[in-house]
Structure formats: structure tokens, C-alpha cells
Amino acid sequence: MSAMMRGNFRMALSGIRGSKWRSLLTMLGIIVGIVAVVTVFGIGEGVKRQVAGTLHHFGKELLIIKPGKTQSASPAAVSNADGLFGLGGSTGLSTKDVQTVREVSGVQVVSPLGVVSGLVQAEGRPKEITVLAASKDLPAILNQKVAFGEFWDKEDETAKVAVIGQHVADAFFDEPVPLGRSFTFRGETFLVRGIFEDFNAMPFSPTASFDNAIFIPYQTATELTNNTAGLYVILAKPDRPEHVAAVKNEVAEKLRTAHGGQQDFTVMHSDQTVAAGGEVIRLLTLWICAVAAISLFIGGVGIMNIMLLTVTERMHEIGVRKAIGASSRQILGQFVLEATVLSVVGGIVGIVLSLGVVGLLYAYTDLKPVISWTAIAVAAAVSLAIGIIFGTIPAVKAARKDPIEALRHE
């Protein structure tokens, strides 16, 4: 770095320190834009990793059959309330569909998931808790262990038993292992037979509430509801992972035949769900980054306005420098450098703040954002570019100023 460059750099820093509040307000748009870009990219990448981790825990061979026709490569594939299993979405599957899937060659285990409405009461305290109907094969399908007790078996498909999530045990029964405790649901008394291990949380998805759910046998649920339990998804796994594609196609064909040739359902495997979920996150990230880009543009305009004001305020200085031999190129370089320093300092502040936001989200929410070094590099490059681009116009104005007119300026 030449002596003149070092001098210009020191002058730029001195200008920022000399008018802290004006510099801060000038950099505000840059800071907000950088925080938005880095934070959103961090959240998006973190959510994608969480979703992929949850699905890989369940197993890549997991088949998910949902009501309604969707395209796996489209955001519509995850347009319902739960991008994974469809919890909270439409119900359009039946017990016959479960049997159809079970009879497909190569299918090893099958479990429906249905919502059963009603209040749960224990010791006279009614609470709204999600009650899900499932088959005995649910733990094998989800690769989910029962931490205490056991899941029901084939002989208990019509029994009044339940397996609960960890949060239900703590919040509803006020003890970590309420094995043998009972509760009343739809006029029947159920016995707690097991407690699941904590489920892998999936952000923005009610699947995370499996820890807050009570599971009862599906046949018991059909008896309680006169076969009106809302069946919103069927989960299945093939006997071998390499048979996923063939089994998926056969399941789709069998269901299409059972539905009279209508494609009013969707069969997906977990990798397709990850891809579809990633597409939605990508689109949301792009939209938010577009808003952040507007903020950065406004920040750039703010820098240009301040630099134009600075040129006017320092017109006499410009005249003196030109009178003693400074070239237009040197004046141009000085003011471009000052604008760039202002923008880069704003970028650095924005990056530091965004790291703090990411850390707070990681510590105090269910989100697990990651630090995206790509986003940080892009943010740094953008802040540098904004300083150069929006600082050029004021710098050109200063460089073209006639030294005589500049010296006459008061």
C-alpha cells in the first residue's frame, strides 16, 4: 500500500470516527441487508440439514403415501401443514388403502397414521393433546425406540393401551416415566404402556409434536370413532432398501387400480421429500434475499448521498489539494476509498451482528441455523461493491472540480 493510499485510508477512518452517528445511519441499510442475507441463508441451510437428518433417521427407504395428487419436484409437494407426513392436511385415505399397500409384494411393514379428535383427561384434568392412531409396526417404520415400557403387539391391536411422547409424560402426568398410569379418552380408559424416546425435531413441521402426542392402536381408534378416524398418511418400508423404486411404483399402481384409475394420492420416498422441502426453503430464501437486496440498494444510495454532502463540505480542501499538485485521479481514488471504507465497515458490523443472531437462534429456538461462509463471503463482496459503485459518482464530481472554483467555495 502506497503512502498516499495509507493516508487516504486513515482519513476515511477519521471521518467515520468524527461523525459516528451520521456514519452509523449511513451504514444502517448495509447492516440490515447483510444481517438479513447471512441469517436467512444460515436458517435455510440449517433447516435443510435438520429435515435431511430427520428423514435419514427414519430411513431413506421410507415410503410416504398421502392423499391428493402432487408433484414431488414442485413446492406443492409440501404445501400442506406438514411437509413430511401431511399432519394437519387433508384426509382421503382409507383402511382399504392400508390393506392394499400391505399386500404389495416387497412391502415389509406398513402403518397408517390417523388423527383422533377428543379431549384427554387424567385425574380430572382435560387437555387438548394430539391423539394419533397407528399400527404395531410404527416403531420399526420410523426407527424410533421406546425408551420405557414397550409398544403394543398384534394381540393388543384392539386393546385400550397407549404409547406417549416424552413431553406428554412430563407435562400431562408430571413424571418422566408414567408407566401403568391411565387416562380417559372418548369415554374409554387407556393404560400407558410405553414412552417413546425423543423424536428428532423437524422445524416448521408438526412432526416435531410427536413428542407431544399420544399413540393408540388404529383398530381401537376405528372402534371409538365408528371407522371415521382421519387417516392422513400411510407409511411403509420395503423388505430391502434397493427395492424402494420398484415397490414405490407397484404401490402406486395397486392404489390407482383400487381407486378406479384415479391418481388422487401421492407416493413419495424420503429423498423426494427432502428435495421438495429444499425447493420450498430455496424459494423462501430467494424472496427474503430480494427484500434484503432492496435494503442494500437503499444503503448504497445513502452512502452516495452522504459522500455528495462530504464533497460539498470539503470543497475547499479539494481546491487546496489540486492547487498543490494532486491529480484528478488521486482525488477520485480518495473519495472512492472513503465510500468503500464506509460500506465495508457497515458490512463487517452486519456480519458480526448476523453471527450473533444465528447464535441466539441456535441457543434459544428449535431452529439449528448454521454459519454459511458462502453467504458471509457474498456479503463481504457485496458491501465492497456497493462502496465502489455508489462512491464513484461523488468521487467523479470531486475529481472534476475546477481548483479555482473549489478554492472560492465557502
C-alpha positions as a Python dict, from the first residue, in 0.01 Angstrom:
ca = {
    (1, 'M'): (0, 0, 0),
    (2, 'S'): (144, 336, -106),
    (3, 'A'): (190, 624, 135),
    (4, 'M'): (-94, 815, -32),
    (5, 'M'): (-326, 516, -7),
    (6, 'R'): (-247, 477, 361),
    (7, 'G'): (-314, 845, 412),
    (8, 'N'): (-647, 825, 235),
    (9, 'F'): (-740, 519, 440),
    (10, 'R'): (-657, 699, 766),
    (11, 'M'): (-861, 999, 652),
    (12, 'A'): (-1159, 772, 577),
    (13, 'L'): (-1145, 610, 922),
    (14, 'S'): (-1100, 950, 1083),
    (15, 'G'): (-1412, 1073, 901),
    (16, 'I'): (-1617, 777, 1032),
    (17, 'R'): (-1495, 834, 1390),
    (18, 'G'): (-1551, 1206, 1365),
    (19, 'S'): (-1920, 1170, 1277),
    (20, 'K'): (-2020, 842, 1437),
    (21, 'W'): (-2396, 887, 1431),
    (22, 'R'): (-2407, 1010, 1073),
    (23, 'S'): (-2183, 722, 965),
    (24, 'L'): (-2398, 472, 1156),
    (25, 'L'): (-2719, 598, 997),
    (26, 'T'): (-2549, 590, 657),
    (27, 'M'): (-2442, 230, 709),
    (28, 'L'): (-2779, 118, 851),
    (29, 'G'): (-2918, -5, 520),
    (30, 'I'): (-2599, -202, 455),
    (31, 'I'): (-2606, -350, 806),
    (32, 'V'): (-2973, -457, 784),
    (33, 'G'): (-2925, -609, 440),
    (34, 'I'): (-2615, -805, 542),
    (35, 'V'): (-2780, -934, 862),
    (36, 'A'): (-3084, -1047, 660),
    (37, 'V'): (-2879, -1225, 394),
    (38, 'V'): (-2641, -1408, 630),
    (39, 'T'): (-2916, -1501, 880),
    (40, 'V'): (-3162, -1623, 619),
    (41, 'F'): (-2900, -1834, 442),
    (42, 'G'): (-2795, -1978, 779),
    (43, 'I'): (-3153, -2064, 874),
    (44, 'G'): (-3228, -2214, 534),
    (45, 'E'): (-2920, -2434, 535),
    (46, 'G'): (-2984, -2536, 895),
    (47, 'V'): (-3346, -2630, 823),
    (48, 'K'): (-3243, -2838, 521),
    (49, 'R'): (-2988, -3025, 733),
    (50, 'Q'): (-3246, -3084, 1008),
    (51, 'V'): (-3502, -3214, 760),
    (52, 'A'): (-3247, -3440, 592),
    (53, 'G'): (-3122, -3565, 929),
    (54, 'T'): (-3474, -3649, 1046),
    (55, 'L'): (-3560, -3832, 725),
    (56, 'H'): (-3233, -4022, 723),
    (57, 'H'): (-3306, -4124, 1082),
    (58, 'F'): (-3637, -4265, 960),
    (59, 'G'): (-3452, -4433, 675),
    (60, 'K'): (-3403, -4348, 308),
    (61, 'E'): (-3628, -4640, 213),
    (62, 'L'): (-3931, -4489, 388),
    (63, 'L'): (-4235, -4463, 158),
    (64, 'I'): (-4493, -4194, 229),
    (65, 'I'): (-4843, -4221, 80),
    (66, 'K'): (-5051, -3904, 108),
    (67, 'P'): (-5399, -3814, -17),
    (68, 'G'): (-5413, -3575, -310),
    (69, 'K'): (-5205, -3552, -625),
    (70, 'T'): (-4883, -3352, -601),
    (71, 'Q'): (-4561, -3324, -799),
    (72, 'S'): (-4255, -3423, -599),
    (73, 'A'): (-4035, -3167, -774),
    (74, 'S'): (-4276, -2887, -701),
    (75, 'P'): (-4329, -2681, -385),
    (76, 'A'): (-4686, -2812, -392),
    (77, 'A'): (-4545, -3142, -272),
    (78, 'V'): (-4504, -2991, 70),
    (79, 'S'): (-4785, -2739, 59),
    (80, 'N'): (-4983, -2898, 338),
    (81, 'A'): (-4933, -2829, 707),
    (82, 'D'): (-4660, -3090, 743),
    (83, 'G'): (-4403, -3122, 465),
    (84, 'L'): (-4315, -3474, 580),
    (85, 'F'): (-4622, -3675, 674),
    (86, 'G'): (-4908, -3438, 599),
    (87, 'L'): (-5024, -3399, 960),
    (88, 'G'): (-5294, -3133, 957),
    (89, 'G'): (-5355, -3181, 586),
    (90, 'S'): (-5646, -3344, 408),
    (91, 'T'): (-5773, -3694, 486),
    (92, 'G'): (-5855, -3908, 189),
    (93, 'L'): (-5709, -4249, 257),
    (94, 'S'): (-5894, -4549, 397),
    (95, 'T'): (-5835, -4873, 582),
    (96, 'K'): (-5871, -5050, 246),
    (97, 'D'): (-5575, -4850, 116),
    (98, 'V'): (-5368, -4970, 412),
    (99, 'Q'): (-5456, -5328, 325),
    (100, 'T'): (-5376, -5266, -43),
    (101, 'V'): (-5029, -5138, 45),
    (102, 'R'): (-4974, -5425, 288),
    (103, 'E'): (-5046, -5680, 12),
    (104, 'V'): (-4791, -5534, -231),
    (105, 'S'): (-4502, -5770, -295),
    (106, 'G'): (-4183, -5644, -131),
    (107, 'V'): (-4353, -5435, 138),
    (108, 'Q'): (-4225, -5543, 479),
    (109, 'V'): (-4407, -5317, 727),
    (110, 'V'): (-4698, -5074, 698),
    (111, 'S'): (-4856, -4829, 939),
    (112, 'P'): (-5135, -4578, 893),
    (113, 'L'): (-5130, -4252, 1083),
    (114, 'G'): (-5463, -4101, 1172),
    (115, 'V'): (-5581, -3819, 1394),
    (116, 'V'): (-5847, -3899, 1654),
    (117, 'S'): (-6028, -3594, 1787),
    (118, 'G'): (-6129, -3555, 2150),
    (119, 'L'): (-6013, -3435, 2492),
    (120, 'V'): (-5778, -3641, 2703),
    (121, 'Q'): (-5838, -3648, 3079),
    (122, 'A'): (-5612, -3767, 3357),
    (123, 'E'): (-5702, -3720, 3722),
    (124, 'G'): (-5991, -3497, 3620),
    (125, 'R'): (-5778, -3260, 3413),
    (126, 'P'): (-5893, -3233, 3050),
    (127, 'K'): (-5631, -3132, 2796),
    (128, 'E'): (-5609, -3097, 2421),
    (129, 'I'): (-5341, -3344, 2320),
    (130, 'T'): (-5286, -3485, 1973),
    (131, 'V'): (-5400, -3847, 1966),
    (132, 'L'): (-5265, -4048, 1672),
    (133, 'A'): (-5379, -4390, 1558),
    (134, 'A'): (-5106, -4623, 1430),
    (135, 'S'): (-5026, -4989, 1384),
    (136, 'K'): (-4785, -5206, 1579),
    (137, 'D'): (-4520, -5153, 1309),
    (138, 'L'): (-4480, -4777, 1365),
    (139, 'P'): (-4154, -4801, 1570),
    (140, 'A'): (-3994, -5022, 1302),
    (141, 'I'): (-4102, -4783, 1025),
    (142, 'L'): (-3973, -4471, 1198),
    (143, 'N'): (-3664, -4637, 1351),
    (144, 'Q'): (-3790, -4495, 1679),
    (145, 'K'): (-3713, -4670, 2006),
    (146, 'V'): (-3941, -4697, 2305),
    (147, 'A'): (-3737, -4563, 2597),
    (148, 'F'): (-3954, -4716, 2871),
    (149, 'G'): (-4204, -4998, 2856),
    (150, 'E'): (-4292, -5141, 2516),
    (151, 'F'): (-4506, -5083, 2211),
    (152, 'W'): (-4821, -5288, 2162),
    (153, 'D'): (-4807, -5611, 1961),
    (154, 'K'): (-5052, -5791, 1732),
    (155, 'E'): (-5255, -5928, 2023),
    (156, 'D'): (-5317, -5574, 2152),
    (157, 'E'): (-5441, -5417, 1825),
    (158, 'T'): (-5788, -5371, 1980),
    (159, 'A'): (-5673, -5304, 2339),
    (160, 'K'): (-5709, -4975, 2526),
    (161, 'V'): (-5336, -4911, 2552),
    (162, 'A'): (-5120, -4615, 2455),
    (163, 'V'): (-4759, -4513, 2398),
    (164, 'I'): (-4682, -4149, 2464),
    (165, 'G'): (-4419, -3893, 2374),
    (166, 'Q'): (-4164, -3764, 2625),
    (167, 'H'): (-4328, -3424, 2656),
    (168, 'V'): (-4666, -3578, 2736),
    (169, 'A'): (-4506, -3774, 3017),
    (170, 'D'): (-4358, -3462, 3175),
    (171, 'A'): (-4636, -3211, 3110),
    (172, 'F'): (-4951, -3423, 3146),
    (173, 'F'): (-4857, -3681, 3405),
    (174, 'D'): (-4599, -3473, 3594),
    (175, 'E'): (-4349, -3758, 3597),
    (176, 'P'): (-4087, -3879, 3349),
    (177, 'V'): (-4197, -4244, 3340),
    (178, 'P'): (-4575, -4273, 3395),
    (179, 'L'): (-4591, -4643, 3303),
    (180, 'G'): (-4915, -4800, 3423),
    (181, 'R'): (-5087, -4463, 3460),
    (182, 'S'): (-5427, -4427, 3297),
    (183, 'F'): (-5623, -4156, 3118),
    (184, 'T'): (-5972, -4124, 2975),
    (185, 'F'): (-6034, -4060, 2606),
    (186, 'R'): (-6373, -4061, 2433),
    (187, 'G'): (-6530, -4234, 2732),
    (188, 'E'): (-6273, -4516, 2748),
    (189, 'T'): (-5986, -4572, 2992),
    (190, 'F'): (-5644, -4621, 2837),
    (191, 'L'): (-5333, -4757, 3004),
    (192, 'V'): (-4989, -4608, 2934),
    (193, 'R'): (-4779, -4896, 2808),
    (194, 'G'): (-4467, -4718, 2686),
    (195, 'I'): (-4285, -4387, 2641),
    (196, 'F'): (-4102, -4304, 2319),
    (197, 'E'): (-3752, -4165, 2308),
    (198, 'D'): (-3733, -3804, 2197),
    (199, 'F'): (-3815, -3766, 1829),
    (200, 'N'): (-3581, -3575, 1601),
    (201, 'A'): (-3738, -3229, 1580),
    (202, 'M'): (-3823, -3106, 1233),
    (203, 'P'): (-3865, -2726, 1208),
    (204, 'F'): (-4187, -2578, 1068),
    (205, 'S'): (-4347, -2922, 1086),
    (206, 'P'): (-4600, -3071, 1325),
    (207, 'T'): (-4394, -3390, 1309),
    (208, 'A'): (-4190, -3230, 1585),
    (209, 'S'): (-4503, -3256, 1801),
    (210, 'F'): (-4478, -3637, 1804),
    (211, 'D'): (-4312, -3577, 2141),
    (212, 'N'): (-4642, -3415, 2242),
    (213, 'A'): (-4861, -3692, 2100),
    (214, 'I'): (-5037, -3999, 2234),
    (215, 'F'): (-5036, -4307, 2009),
    (216, 'I'): (-5315, -4565, 2027),
    (217, 'P'): (-5383, -4877, 1814),
    (218, 'Y'): (-5552, -4797, 1483),
    (219, 'Q'): (-5814, -5070, 1521),
    (220, 'T'): (-5904, -4933, 1863),
    (221, 'A'): (-5939, -4588, 1708),
    (222, 'T'): (-6172, -4717, 1437),
    (223, 'E'): (-6395, -4872, 1704),
    (224, 'L'): (-6403, -4548, 1906),
    (225, 'T'): (-6493, -4338, 1602),
    (226, 'N'): (-6712, -4584, 1410),
    (227, 'N'): (-6440, -4601, 1144),
    (228, 'T'): (-6424, -4222, 1099),
    (229, 'A'): (-6070, -4162, 1229),
    (230, 'G'): (-5893, -3922, 993),
    (231, 'L'): (-5629, -4121, 806),
    (232, 'Y'): (-5389, -3868, 655),
    (233, 'V'): (-5086, -4079, 562),
    (234, 'I'): (-4972, -4437, 516),
    (235, 'L'): (-4608, -4520, 594),
    (236, 'A'): (-4438, -4826, 452),
    (237, 'K'): (-4096, -4980, 412),
    (238, 'P'): (-3977, -5243, 161),
    (239, 'D'): (-3800, -5559, 267),
    (240, 'R'): (-3476, -5432, 108),
    (241, 'P'): (-3353, -5075, 51),
    (242, 'E'): (-3262, -5149, -310),
    (243, 'H'): (-3625, -5236, -381),
    (244, 'V'): (-3754, -4888, -297),
    (245, 'A'): (-3813, -4773, -655),
    (246, 'A'): (-3982, -5098, -763),
    (247, 'V'): (-4203, -5115, -453),
    (248, 'K'): (-4293, -4746, -487),
    (249, 'N'): (-4409, -4798, -845),
    (250, 'E'): (-4607, -5110, -756),
    (251, 'V'): (-4774, -4939, -459),
    (252, 'A'): (-4877, -4653, -686),
    (253, 'E'): (-5015, -4895, -946),
    (254, 'K'): (-5210, -5101, -692),
    (255, 'L'): (-5362, -4792, -530),
    (256, 'R'): (-5451, -4646, -869),
    (257, 'T'): (-5636, -4966, -954),
    (258, 'A'): (-5809, -4966, -614),
    (259, 'H'): (-5917, -4605, -670),
    (260, 'G'): (-6079, -4682, -1004),
    (261, 'G'): (-5790, -4550, -1211),
    (262, 'Q'): (-5781, -4214, -1028),
    (263, 'Q'): (-5445, -4065, -927),
    (264, 'D'): (-5585, -3894, -616),
    (265, 'F'): (-5289, -3981, -397),
    (266, 'T'): (-4912, -3934, -392),
    (267, 'V'): (-4643, -4192, -323),
    (268, 'M'): (-4305, -4046, -229),
    (269, 'H'): (-3986, -4169, -72),
    (270, 'S'): (-3789, -3967, 181),
    (271, 'D'): (-3529, -3834, -65),
    (272, 'Q'): (-3806, -3681, -276),
    (273, 'T'): (-3947, -3516, 34),
    (274, 'V'): (-3607, -3367, 116),
    (275, 'A'): (-3574, -3233, -239),
    (276, 'A'): (-3923, -3083, -235),
    (277, 'G'): (-3870, -2930, 108),
    (278, 'G'): (-3536, -2788, -5),
    (279, 'E'): (-3707, -2626, -304),
    (280, 'V'): (-3958, -2451, -78),
    (281, 'I'): (-3679, -2329, 151),
    (282, 'R'): (-3482, -2210, -153),
    (283, 'L'): (-3776, -2007, -282),
    (284, 'L'): (-3840, -1852, 60),
    (285, 'T'): (-3471, -1768, 90),
    (286, 'L'): (-3472, -1600, -252),
    (287, 'W'): (-3776, -1390, -163),
    (288, 'I'): (-3625, -1271, 165),
    (289, 'C'): (-3291, -1207, -1),
    (290, 'A'): (-3470, -995, -262),
    (291, 'V'): (-3602, -778, 21),
    (292, 'A'): (-3251, -767, 167),
    (293, 'A'): (-3118, -659, -174),
    (294, 'I'): (-3356, -362, -165),
    (295, 'S'): (-3219, -273, 177),
    (296, 'L'): (-2864, -293, 41),
    (297, 'F'): (-2958, -73, -254),
    (298, 'I'): (-3108, 185, -17),
    (299, 'G'): (-2791, 163, 190),
    (300, 'G'): (-2586, 229, -124),
    (301, 'V'): (-2798, 533, -209),
    (302, 'G'): (-2747, 656, 147),
    (303, 'I'): (-2371, 625, 108),
    (304, 'M'): (-2384, 814, -222),
    (305, 'N'): (-2588, 1097, -68),
    (306, 'I'): (-2353, 1129, 228),
    (307, 'M'): (-2049, 1127, 3),
    (308, 'L'): (-2206, 1401, -213),
    (309, 'L'): (-2258, 1603, 104),
    (310, 'T'): (-1899, 1528, 208),
    (311, 'V'): (-1767, 1652, -128),
    (312, 'T'): (-1960, 1976, -84),
    (313, 'E'): (-1834, 2021, 273),
    (314, 'R'): (-1472, 1954, 172),
    (315, 'M'): (-1472, 2158, -148),
    (316, 'H'): (-1205, 2397, -15),
    (317, 'E'): (-984, 2101, 79),
    (318, 'I'): (-1022, 1964, -275),
    (319, 'G'): (-917, 2300, -419),
    (320, 'V'): (-609, 2316, -195),
    (321, 'R'): (-502, 1962, -286),
    (322, 'K'): (-540, 2032, -656),
    (323, 'A'): (-355, 2362, -623),
    (324, 'I'): (-52, 2189, -473),
    (325, 'G'): (-41, 1922, -745),
    (326, 'A'): (-294, 1647, -664),
    (327, 'S'): (-428, 1491, -982),
    (328, 'S'): (-793, 1426, -1059),
    (329, 'R'): (-717, 1054, -1040),
    (330, 'Q'): (-582, 1092, -686),
    (331, 'I'): (-890, 1289, -576),
    (332, 'L'): (-1111, 1027, -738),
    (333, 'G'): (-928, 747, -558),
    (334, 'Q'): (-954, 925, -223),
    (335, 'F'): (-1332, 961, -228),
    (336, 'V'): (-1396, 615, -374),
    (337, 'L'): (-1180, 472, -96),
    (338, 'E'): (-1371, 668, 169),
    (339, 'A'): (-1706, 541, 36),
    (340, 'T'): (-1569, 187, 18),
    (341, 'V'): (-1440, 200, 376),
    (342, 'L'): (-1781, 327, 492),
    (343, 'S'): (-1958, 41, 313),
    (344, 'V'): (-1711, -227, 421),
    (345, 'V'): (-1730, -118, 786),
    (346, 'G'): (-2108, -146, 758),
    (347, 'G'): (-2064, -492, 608),
    (348, 'I'): (-1834, -601, 891),
    (349, 'V'): (-2081, -475, 1153),
    (350, 'G'): (-2362, -656, 970),
    (351, 'I'): (-2167, -983, 959),
    (352, 'V'): (-2084, -963, 1331),
    (353, 'L'): (-2448, -892, 1418),
    (354, 'S'): (-2570, -1174, 1194),
    (355, 'L'): (-2337, -1418, 1370),
    (356, 'G'): (-2489, -1305, 1698),
    (357, 'V'): (-2842, -1356, 1563),
    (358, 'V'): (-2753, -1704, 1438),
    (359, 'G'): (-2607, -1790, 1777),
    (360, 'L'): (-2919, -1668, 1962),
    (361, 'L'): (-3150, -1863, 1731),
    (362, 'Y'): (-2941, -2177, 1782),
    (363, 'A'): (-2941, -2137, 2160),
    (364, 'Y'): (-3299, -2031, 2227),
    (365, 'T'): (-3515, -2183, 1950),
    (366, 'D'): (-3574, -2522, 1791),
    (367, 'L'): (-3404, -2395, 1477),
    (368, 'K'): (-3045, -2500, 1424),
    (369, 'P'): (-2906, -2245, 1177),
    (370, 'V'): (-2554, -2286, 1052),
    (371, 'I'): (-2291, -2028, 968),
    (372, 'S'): (-2284, -2007, 589),
    (373, 'W'): (-1936, -1899, 490),
    (374, 'T'): (-2056, -1865, 133),
    (375, 'A'): (-2317, -1611, 246),
    (376, 'I'): (-2055, -1427, 451),
    (377, 'A'): (-1820, -1412, 151),
    (378, 'V'): (-2104, -1288, -71),
    (379, 'A'): (-2200, -1029, 190),
    (380, 'A'): (-1841, -902, 212),
    (381, 'A'): (-1812, -883, -167),
    (382, 'V'): (-2146, -701, -196),
    (383, 'S'): (-2052, -443, 67),
    (384, 'L'): (-1724, -381, -115),
    (385, 'A'): (-1902, -348, -450),
    (386, 'I'): (-2162, -108, -307),
    (387, 'G'): (-1889, 120, -175),
    (388, 'I'): (-1712, 128, -511),
    (389, 'I'): (-2026, 167, -724),
    (390, 'F'): (-2214, 422, -516),
    (391, 'G'): (-1898, 609, -422),
    (392, 'T'): (-1794, 665, -783),
    (393, 'I'): (-2045, 942, -865),
    (394, 'P'): (-1946, 1168, -572),
    (395, 'A'): (-1579, 1090, -639),
    (396, 'V'): (-1612, 1187, -1006),
    (397, 'K'): (-1780, 1511, -902),
    (398, 'A'): (-1491, 1588, -668),
    (399, 'A'): (-1224, 1493, -925),
    (400, 'R'): (-1374, 1713, -1198),
    (401, 'K'): (-1399, 2020, -980),
    (402, 'D'): (-1202, 2322, -1104),
    (403, 'P'): (-941, 2411, -837),
    (404, 'I'): (-1013, 2787, -866),
    (405, 'E'): (-1386, 2736, -809),
    (406, 'A'): (-1311, 2492, -529),
    (407, 'L'): (-1086, 2745, -352),
    (408, 'R'): (-1355, 3012, -379),
    (409, 'H'): (-1611, 2781, -215),
    (410, 'E'): (-1708, 2880, 137),
}
